């Protein structure tokens, strides 16, 4: 009867051989697993229940929204005599709301500088939506300000006119003042009209004259006139932003009893035997692959354009009847081929005659003793 020690004695060399073979296959390409490549998370709670005789294991995690939940899913694992497999994952988002005071300044074109003409252009409320924050802001009427967008210069004219009447004995212009003072200005004489007041008795000669004098002058002033008006108002209120603070994941695994082979130590299960068998099969496949790889010969031709040797054929070479087939390669312009045998194959062929098939007269090559990793020889056709 097999016991636990014997089973381990069988499994241990199989595992060791598998590791050695895998290490040899990985000589040309080494992969390093850096720390942190596989994330690990601790559950906040673990619960195990029986539902209709089936063990159910649940693990609860509380994580940030940025974490990929697929990292929580575990491969089948044994625990307390059961083999647990992934069933489902439930997600529950924990939302948080952040409220902040907000204000926003709104600017509009105004028809004039009067507040009464502007206030109607601002609605009482305004929707706020920025950076994830939303809310409704109220108009602060006291904050409304109207300003000119620019100024232009306008020149205004101011005419000043005074009319005076003078009673004179003669219609002599020199008797009329040339200027007068009015409105704080000196107004020059700009117009003079004479009227006969009375004639000498029994004569056509005027005895008196009335002079109507007009004095006038125009002054100019400059003033600044607004080109347009712009009104600005401030809206104030509160805006809220709702986001996911954390996510609770509940991962459920369904368990099944681990079967035990009859007659064996209870610690040795069918699963362990299956794993050992699978490893043995994998080991055999690796050995076959390495055996075939060692018996592959590579045929090269020299590429004049690229100035390197190109592989044109890979052939499996039997140790008992070694043979290289070059007949199928006659489409190349080159007439010289280089054949390279791997060290292990070449050592087994030392002193052996390798038949060379060229499609015409056959050739032969006897493998000689060599020092190095590979064995190479040329074939001329």
C-alpha positions in Angstrom: 0.0 0.0 0.0 1.3 3.4 -0.9 1.7 5.9 1.9 2.3 9.6 2.1 6.1 9.3 2.2 6.1 7.2 -1.0 3.8 9.6 -2.8 6.1 12.5 -1.9 9.1 10.4 -3.0 7.5 10.0 -6.4 6.4 13.7 -6.8 9.7 15.3 -5.6 12.0 14.1 -8.4 9.3 14.9 -11.0 9.1 18.4 -9.8 12.9 18.8 -9.6 13.3 17.5 -13.2 10.5 19.8 -14.4 12.2 22.8 -12.8 15.6 21.9 -14.3 14.1 21.5 -17.8 12.2 24.7 -17.6 15.4 26.5 -16.5 17.3 25.1 -19.4 14.6 26.2 -21.9 14.6 29.7 -20.4 18.4 30.2 -20.8 17.9 32.4 -23.9 15.0 34.5 -22.5 14.8 35.3 -18.8 11.8 36.9 -17.3 11.9 38.6 -14.0 8.8 39.1 -11.9 9.1 42.4 -10.1 7.7 43.1 -6.7 4.2 44.6 -7.0 3.4 42.9 -10.3 0.6 41.0 -8.5 -1.4 43.1 -6.2 -2.7 41.7 -2.9 -5.7 43.0 -0.9 -6.8 42.1 2.5 -10.6 41.6 3.0 -12.3 43.7 5.6 -14.4 40.6 6.5 -14.7 36.9 5.6 -17.8 34.8 6.1 -18.4 31.1 5.6 -21.9 29.6 5.5 -23.6 26.4 4.4 -26.5 26.7 2.0 -28.3 23.4 1.3 -25.2 21.6 2.3 -22.9 23.6 0.0 -20.2 25.6 1.6 -20.2 29.3 0.5 -17.3 31.6 1.3 -17.6 35.4 0.9 -14.8 37.9 1.1 -15.6 41.6 1.4 -13.2 44.4 0.3 -13.5 48.1 0.5 -11.3 49.8 -2.2 -10.9 53.0 -4.0 -12.7 53.4 -7.4 -9.3 53.3 -9.3 -8.6 49.7 -8.3 -9.3 47.1 -10.9 -11.8 44.6 -9.3 -10.5 41.8 -11.5 -7.5 41.7 -9.2 -9.7 40.4 -6.4 -10.7 37.3 -8.2 -8.7 34.3 -6.9 -7.9 31.1 -8.7 -9.5 27.9 -7.2 -7.9 27.3 -3.8 -8.2 24.7 -1.0 -9.4 25.7 2.5 -10.6 23.6 5.5 -11.0 20.4 3.4 -12.9 22.1 0.5 -12.0 23.3 -2.9 -13.4 26.8 -3.5 -14.1 28.2 -7.0 -15.1 31.7 -8.0 -18.9 32.2 -8.4 -19.7 35.9 -8.6 -18.7 39.5 -7.5 -21.2 42.1 -6.2 -20.4 45.8 -6.3 -21.7 48.6 -4.1 -20.5 52.2 -4.6 -20.3 54.4 -1.5 -21.1 58.0 -2.6 -19.9 61.2 -0.9 -21.3 64.7 -1.5 -19.1 67.8 -1.3 -20.8 71.2 -1.0 -18.9 74.5 -1.6 -19.9 78.2 -1.8 -19.7 79.4 -5.4 -20.0 82.7 -7.1 -20.0 83.6 -10.8 -19.7 86.9 -12.5 -21.9 87.5 -15.6 -21.3 90.4 -18.0 -23.9 91.7 -20.5 -24.2 94.6 -22.9 -26.2 97.5 -21.4 -28.4 100.0 -23.4 -27.4 102.9 -21.1 -25.7 103.7 -17.8 -28.9 103.7 -15.8 -29.5 100.7 -13.4 -33.2 100.7 -14.3 -32.3 99.9 -17.9 -29.9 97.1 -17.0 -31.5 95.1 -14.1 -34.0 93.4 -16.4 -31.1 91.8 -18.3 -30.1 89.6 -15.4 -32.4 86.7 -14.4 -33.0 86.2 -10.7 -31.3 82.7 -10.7 -28.6 81.0 -12.7 -27.7 77.3 -13.1 -24.1 76.4 -12.1 -22.3 73.4 -13.7 -18.5 73.4 -13.6 -15.8 70.8 -12.6 -18.5 68.4 -11.5 -20.2 70.8 -9.2 -23.9 71.7 -9.9 -26.3 74.0 -8.2 -28.4 77.2 -8.5 -27.0 80.6 -7.8 -29.0 83.8 -6.8 -28.5 87.3 -8.3 -26.9 89.8 -5.9 -28.6 93.0 -7.0 -26.2 95.1 -5.0 -23.3 93.8 -7.0 -24.7 95.2 -10.4 -22.3 97.7 -11.8 -22.5 99.6 -15.1 -19.4 100.9 -16.8 -18.7 102.6 -20.1 -16.9 100.5 -22.7 -15.1 103.5 -24.1 -15.4 107.3 -24.7 -15.4 109.7 -27.7 -14.9 113.4 -27.7 -17.9 115.6 -28.8 -17.6 119.4 -29.5 -20.6 121.6 -28.6 -21.2 125.2 -29.9 -22.7 127.9 -27.7 -23.9 131.1 -29.6 -24.2 134.4 -27.6 -26.3 137.2 -29.1 -27.3 140.6 -27.7 -29.4 143.3 -29.5 -29.2 146.9 -28.4 -31.0 150.0 -29.7 -29.5 153.4 -29.8 -31.3 156.8 -30.4 -28.9 159.0 -32.3 -29.0 162.4 -34.1 -27.1 161.1 -37.0 -26.8 157.7 -38.7 -23.1 157.7 -38.0 -21.7 154.2 -37.4 -18.9 155.7 -35.2 -21.6 156.6 -32.7 -22.4 152.9 -32.2 -20.2 150.9 -29.8 -18.1 148.2 -31.6 -18.6 145.7 -28.7 -20.5 145.1 -25.6 -20.1 142.9 -22.4 -22.5 140.1 -21.9 -22.4 136.6 -20.3 -18.9 137.4 -19.2 -17.8 137.7 -22.8 -17.0 140.6 -25.1 -19.4 140.4 -28.0 -18.4 142.2 -31.2 -20.8 144.1 -33.4 -22.0 141.8 -36.1 -25.0 143.6 -37.6 -26.3 147.3 -37.6 -29.7 148.5 -38.9 -30.7 152.2 -39.0 -34.3 153.5 -38.7 -35.5 157.1 -39.2 -37.1 158.3 -35.9 -38.5 161.7 -37.1 -38.1 164.3 -39.9 -37.3 168.0 -39.6 -40.6 170.0 -39.8 -41.6 170.7 -43.4 -38.6 168.7 -44.6 -37.5 165.3 -45.8 -34.4 165.4 -43.7 -34.5 163.0 -40.7 -34.3 164.9 -37.4 -33.3 161.6 -35.4 -32.2 158.0 -36.0 -32.6 154.7 -34.2 -29.7 152.3 -34.5 -30.4 148.6 -33.9 -27.1 146.8 -33.2 -26.6 143.1 -33.0 -23.7 141.8 -31.0 -22.9 138.0 -31.3 -20.2 135.5 -30.6 -20.0 131.6 -30.6 -18.0 129.7 -28.1 -17.1 125.9 -28.2 -16.6 123.3 -25.4 -15.5 119.6 -25.6 -17.0 116.8 -23.6 -16.6 113.0 -23.3 -19.4 110.8 -24.5 -19.6 107.0 -23.7 -19.5 104.8 -26.8 -21.4 102.0 -25.1 -22.1 100.4 -21.7 -21.4 97.1 -20.1 -23.1 95.7 -17.0 -21.6 93.1 -14.6 -23.4 91.2 -11.8 -22.4 88.5 -9.3 -24.4 85.4 -8.7 -23.8 83.6 -5.3 -24.9 80.3 -3.9 -23.8 76.8 -3.2 -23.0 73.9 -5.5 -22.6 70.2 -4.7 -20.5 67.5 -6.3 -21.3 63.8 -5.8 -18.5 61.3 -6.3 -17.7 57.7 -5.4 -15.6 57.6 -2.3 -15.0 53.9 -2.1 -16.4 50.7 -3.6 -17.4 47.6 -1.6 -16.9 44.4 -3.5 -18.3 41.1 -2.2 -16.6 38.1 -3.8 -18.4 34.8 -3.5 -16.8 31.4 -3.8 -18.6 28.0 -3.9 -16.9 25.1 -2.2 -16.8 21.4 -2.7 -15.3 18.6 -0.6 -11.9 17.6 -1.8 -12.1 13.8 -2.7 -9.7 11.4 -1.1 -8.4 8.3 -2.9 -9.3 5.0 -1.0 -6.4 3.3 0.6 -4.2 6.4 0.6 -3.2 8.8 3.3 -6.2 11.3 3.6 -3.7 14.1 3.0 -3.1 12.7 -0.5 -6.0 13.8 -2.7 -7.1 13.2 -6.3 -6.3 16.8 -7.1 -2.7 16.3 -5.9 -2.3 13.1 -7.9 -3.8 15.0 -11.0 -1.3 17.8 -10.5 1.6 15.4 -10.2 0.4 13.5 -13.4 0.1 16.8 -15.3 3.6 17.8 -14.3 4.9 14.5 -15.4 3.2 14.8 -18.8 4.6 18.4 -19.1 8.1 17.1 -18.3 7.8 14.4 -21.0 6.7 17.0 -23.6 9.6 19.2 -22.6 12.1 16.4 -22.9 10.7 15.5 -26.4 10.9 19.1 -27.4 14.5 19.4 -26.3 15.4 16.1 -28.0 14.0 17.3 -31.3 15.6 20.7 -30.8 19.0 19.1 -30.3 18.6 17.1 -33.6 17.8 20.1 -35.8 20.5 21.1 -38.3 20.5 24.6 -39.8 21.4 25.3 -43.4 22.7 28.8 -44.3 23.5 30.7 -47.5 25.5 33.9 -47.7 23.4 37.0 -48.6 25.6 39.3 -50.7 23.3 42.2 -50.4 22.9 42.1 -46.6 26.4 40.6 -46.0 25.1 38.1 -43.6 24.2 34.4 -43.6 20.5 33.6 -43.9 18.9 30.4 -42.7 17.2 28.7 -45.7 16.4 25.4 -44.0 16.0 23.5 -40.7 16.1 19.7 -40.9 15.7 16.9 -38.4 18.8 14.6 -38.5 18.6 11.0 -37.4 21.7 9.7 -35.5 21.5 6.2 -37.1 21.1 7.5 -40.7 22.2 11.1 -40.8 21.2 12.9 -43.9 21.0 16.5 -45.2 18.6 17.3 -48.1 19.7 20.2 -50.3 17.8 19.2 -53.5 14.8 21.3 -52.6 17.1 24.4 -52.1 18.4 24.5 -55.7 16.3 27.6 -56.5 18.9 29.7 -54.7 21.7 31.2 -56.8 24.3 30.3 -54.2 26.2 27.1 -54.7 27.8 27.0 -51.3 25.9 26.0 -48.2 26.9 26.1 -44.6 25.5 23.4 -42.3 25.6 23.8 -38.6 24.9 21.0 -36.1 24.3 21.5 -32.4 27.0 20.4 -30.1 25.1 17.4 -28.6 24.1 16.1 -32.0 27.6 16.7 -33.5 29.3 14.8 -30.6 27.0 11.8 -31.3 27.9 11.9 -35.0 31.7 12.2 -34.6 33.2 9.7 -37.1 29.8 9.2 -38.8 29.2 9.7 -42.5 26.5 12.3 -43.3 24.8 11.8 -46.7 24.2 15.0 -48.7 21.4 14.9 -51.2 21.8 17.6 -53.9 19.5 16.4 -56.6 22.4 15.2 -58.6 25.5 13.4 -57.6 25.4 12.7 -53.9 28.0 13.9 -51.5 29.2 12.8 -48.1 30.7 14.5 -45.0 32.4 12.7 -42.1 32.0 14.6 -38.8 35.4 15.2 -37.2 36.3 15.8 -33.6 35.7 19.5 -32.6 36.0 21.9 -29.7 33.2 24.5 -29.2 29.5 24.7 -28.9 28.5 23.9 -32.5 29.9 22.0 -35.5 29.9 23.6 -39.0 30.9 22.4 -42.5 30.5 23.6 -46.1 28.9 21.9 -49.0 29.8 22.9 -52.6 27.3 22.2 -55.4 
